[in-house]
Amino acid sequence: MARKVIVADDDAFQRAYISALVRQLGYEPIEAEDGLRAYELVGATDAQLLICDLDMPGLDGSQLARKLRDTVSDRYVHILMVTGRDQRGERETALESGVDDFMAKPLDMASLTARVRSVSRLLEHEQLLAERNAAISRAKERIEDDIRAAASAQRRLLPQPHVTMRDCAFHSTFAPSNILSGDMFAFYELTADLTAFYAIDVAGHGVHAALLSVALGHLLTAEHMRKHVVGLDGSLNPARLVQALNRRFFDPDGDEYFTMFCGVLDRSDNQLHYCQAGYPSPTLLDADGNCRAIGGGGFPVALVEEMEFANSRIDFGPGQSLVLVSDGAHEAENPAGEPFDEDRVIATIRDQAGRPAQIPENLAAALKIWCRGKALDDDLSVLVCERRNHK
């Protein structure tokens, strides 16, 4: 289909002459007898080239150009102005109004051909660019849809905010810094006496971190944890699970790694066996408000191939709670660049003594106030394991 070209001139002979030249070049001329009619035709067609006279009734060429530039936003209309005048002032006014180029009367075929073909090349380039941008936009939308679907799938792997398992109540919150997160946590009953839980923070943000966290979430089922944590003799060894993950995910050519805390509660003797692998030290909270950080840091998983991970254990009885908080809380900064840090995390936890179920949301609220509306730079996850006085 031939491109449409609007030819605007109040001189019928001149208008017909220009239209004939345009038609010879393979375009479809649409004639307008004045500036106002030309403006109406631009709105009624998809024309992207206007050839107009400077002097026309209603709207002259400069007024027409200004009106088009002010109101037409769905496409760019190239404006070629035909004039017999050579006054510099009028041309400057026309250029300021939005005219792209000039042609002097009398028009000749060579001059018109050169300008129309130049505009045609520009239009073809613009169309190609628009098609490419549209393709990019569609691809971006598909990617965003996929990311949202992945985020939804990731959230479905996480437990509900409040879950009770015998004499253990788990409370949690999760706030990714982006759509996807590198945090993952879960808890399982391994036997009537054993309850296991873990929290993971994958280094980095976005898709790569989320893919690894989701892979870990799918892998670390109750059966998998039971197989690696509980020995044939009934001994508990969470470090063996962490060691297996280190072997599985270490890549000498990669840079992905994660921190982890893995704990197993044995109700038979109220002992918590745990392995800490670079994850922030959890806070042990008593009902009377006494609290302390446990653990010694440890080394991240999948960062070094041959790495030994150690087991530790503490008394963990009814009335106590263990609070795991990812480093998104410790590193959250206020507008002055001051981090929330471990002391403030512990103080916020201590304020909720006797109300462990409220710790996750209250900590998230405290961080929001601290950051004063600024988004967190890292993912936030909080997992509380509360020991109650009944089984």
N, C-alpha and C positions, 0 to 999 in steps of 0.2 A: 504494500500500500504506500502510495506517494506521500511524502511529508507535506503537511499543510503550511503555507506561507501566507500571512495576512498582508495585503497590499493596501495601504491607506493613503489616499491623495484626493483632494477635492477637485482636481483637474481630471475629467473623465478620460481624455486622450492619454494623458501621462499615466493614469491608472491602468488603462488597457494595454499600453505599451510595456509597462513593467510586468504586468501579468503575463503577457505573451513571452517575454524573455524568461520569466520564472518557469512557465510551462515547458519551454524548450529545454530547460535544464532537468526536466523530469519531476518537477514538484507541482503540487496542486495549489494554485493561487485562490485566495478568498478575498474579494474586494470590499473595501470600506470607503465611503465617500467623505468621512470626516473622522476626527479623533475619538469622538464619543462612540461611534459605531465600531471603530477598531477595538476600543476597550471592551465593548460587549462581545465581540467575536473572539477575543482572547479568552474570555470566561466561558464561552459556549463551545469552544473547540479545544483540541490538544496541541494547537500550533505553538511552536517554540521559536519561530522567526517572524519578526515584524519588520516590513519595509515601509517607512512612512515619510511623508513630506514634513518639513519644518513648519510651514505656514498652512494651517487648516482651521476651518471654523469649529466652534464648540470647544474642542481641546486642541491646542497646537502640539507640535511634536514633542517639545520639552515637557509640557503639562501632561501629555499622555504617558511619556516615559516615567515621570515621577509617580503618577497614579498607579501604573503597573508595578513599579518597584515597591510601593507602599502596601499594595493589596494582594498581589499574586504570590502565593507561598508554596503551591504544590509543584512548581517547576520553574526553571529559569527561562525567560523569554529574551532572546537576543534581538536587539533593536538596531537596525541600520537606518540612518536618517539620510534622506535625499534633500539636498538644498542647492540653490543656485547662488547663494550668498557665500561670501568668504570672510565675513566679519568674525574676527577672533572672539569677541565677547559673546556672541550668540552661540558659537560652538562650545565655549567654556561652560555656558549656562546649560547647554544640552548635555554635555558630559557629566556635569554635576547632578543632572536630573536622572542619569542612568543610561544614557545612550552609549552603545558599544562602539559604533563606527559610523563614518560618514561616506557618502558618495555624492559627487558633484554632478549637476546637470550640465549638459545632456548626458544621460546614461549611455554607456556602450556595453556590448555583450561581454567583452573580455573583463571589464572592471566588475560587472555584476557576477560573472561566473566565478572569479577569484574569491570574492567575498562570500558568496553563497556556499561554495564548496568548503571554504575555511570554517564557516559556521556549521556545516554539515559534519565535518570531521570532529568538531567540538561536541556536537550533539551525540554522535556515535560513541565518542569516548565517554561522555557523561552517562549514556545509556548502559554501556558496558560496566562502568564503575557502579552504577545503581544496581545492576543485576548482581555484580559481585558482592556489593554491600548487603543486598537482600539475602544472598546465599549465606553470607557470614552471619547475618542476623538469625536466619533460620537454624544454622548450625549452633549458634550460641544459645538459642532457645531450647534446642534439643539437649545440649549439654547441661543447661540449667535445670531442665526437667529431670535429666538423669541424676544430677547432683541432689535435687530435692527428693527424688525417689530413694537414693542411697542414704540420705540423711534420715528419711522415714524408716528405712530398714535398720539403720544403725540404732535409732531410738527404740525400735521394737526389741532389740537384743537386750536393752537395759531393763532392770526390774522396775516394778511399781515403786512409788515413793515410800510406801509404808507396807512392810511385809513381816509377818510373825512366823517364826519357826520354833515351836516348842517354847523354851524359855528365852529365846533370842528374838529381838525385834530389830529389823533393819530399816533405817531411814536414810533417804538419799535425795540429792538434787543434782541436776546436770545442766550446765549453761555453756554451750560451745561459743568460742569467739567468732566463729564463722558458721556457715550452714553445716559443714561437716566438722567432725571433731576427732582428735587422736586419743581421747579418754575412753576407757571401758572399765566396767566393774560388774561383779555378780557375786552371788552366794548360793550355796547348795547344802542340803543335808546329805552327808556321805553314809552315815549309819544313825542309829537311834541316839548315839552319844557324840557323834562327830558332825560338826558344822564347819564348812570351809567357805572362805570368802577371799576375794582378791580385788585389787585396783591397779590399773595400768595407765600409764601416760606415755604415749608415743611421741618421740622427739619431732618437733616441727608442727606444721598446721596444714589444713586443707586436705586435698584428695589423697596424697600419698600417705599421710599420717592416718587418715580415716580408713583407707584400705587395709593397713596393717592392723589397726584396732579392731576392725570388723572380722578379719581373719582370726585374730586371737579370741574374739568373742565367740565365734563359731567353734573354735578348737577346744576351748576350756569349758567343757561340759562337766557335769557331776561325775560321769563315768571316767573321763580322762583324768580328772583330779584325783579320784579315788585310786586309780591305777598307779599314779606316780607318787602320791603322797603317803598312802597307807602301805606299809610293808607287809610281807607275808606273816611276820610275827606280830603284827598289830602296831608296830612302832610308827611314829609320825615323822615324816621327813619332807616338809615343803620345799627345802632347798633342792631336793632331787627333781621336783617339777620345774623349778626355775632353771636348773642345769640343763634339763632336756629342751626347754625353750631356747636356751642360749645356743645349743648345738643346732637346733632346727632352723633358727632364723639368722644366725651369723652368716654374713656374706662379705668375703674379703674385697669384693669390688663395689660394695654398696655402702651407704651411709645411714641406713635406717637402724634405729635401736629404740629401746623403751625402758622406762623405769617401772618397777612393780613392787607391790607388797602382797604377800600371800600368807594368810593365817588359817589355822585349823584349831577350833575350840574342841577340847575334850571335856565333856560334862562330867565324866566319871571322877576327875580330880580337879576340875576347874582350872585347867592349865591351857594357855594359848600358845601353841607352837607356831612360829612364824619365820619367814625369810624376807628380809628387806633388801631390795636390789635397786638402790638409787632413788627410791620413792621417798618423798618427804616423811619425816618421822611422825607417826600417828600420835595422837594425844589420848592418854588414859585418864578418864574422868571418873571420880568417885561421886557418890550421891551428895556428899557434904561440900562439894566444890573443889576439893583437892585435885589437882591435875598435873601431869608431867608428860613430857615427850618420851617415847620409848624408841629403842633401836639406835643404830649407829650409822645410818646412811646406806652403806653398801655400794656395789658397783652396778651400773646399768646392764641390761640384758642385750645380747647380740652386738656389743661393741668390741669385745675382745674374744677371740675363739676359745682359748684355754683359760677359763675363769672359774675359780672355785667360789661357790656360794655357801653361806653358813646358816645354820639353824639357831634360833634363840627361843626362849620361852619365858612367860611371865604368869603370875597368878591372875586369873580373870574370872571373878565370881559374880554372883547376883548383886545388883545395885551398881555395878560398874558399867561404863560405856567406853568403847574405843572409837575414836574419830579419825577417819582418813580424809585428808584434804589434798587435792592436787596443787602443784606449785603455781597454778593460775591465781590462787588466792594470795600466796606469799609475795608474788611479783607484781600484783595489781598496784598501779601508781595513781596518786591523786594528781590534780593539775600542776602541782609544784614538782612532780617527778619523784615524790617520796613513796617508797613501797609500803604496802600494808604489813608485811613481814610476819615472822613466826610469832613474835610476842603478841601482836594484835589478834592473830588467829587464836592463840591460846586464851587470851582475855575474853574474846567473844564466846568461845566454848565454855569457859568458866562461868560466864553470866547465865548460862542455861543449865546450871547444875540442878538436877531433879526434873528437868524437862528435855531429855535428850531428843525426843521426837521433833523438837522445834529447832534444833541446831542447824540442819542444812539450810532451811529457808532464812533463818535469822542471820547466818553467816553470809548468804547471798545478798541479803538486804543491807548488811553492814558494808559490804564491798561496793554496792551501788552508791551508797552515801559517800563512801571514801573517794570513789572515782568521779563523783558529781556528774553522773550521766555519761561519762566517757566509756566507750565500749572496752571490755577486757581485752588485753593483748594476747592472752592465752586461755585455753579451755579451763573451765572450772567444774570439778566434780567433788562432791562430798558424800561420804558413806559412813554412817554411824551404826555400829553393832552394839545394841543395848542388852545387857544381861538382866533378866527379870527374875523375880523370886519364886517362879513356879515353872514346872516343866510341861 
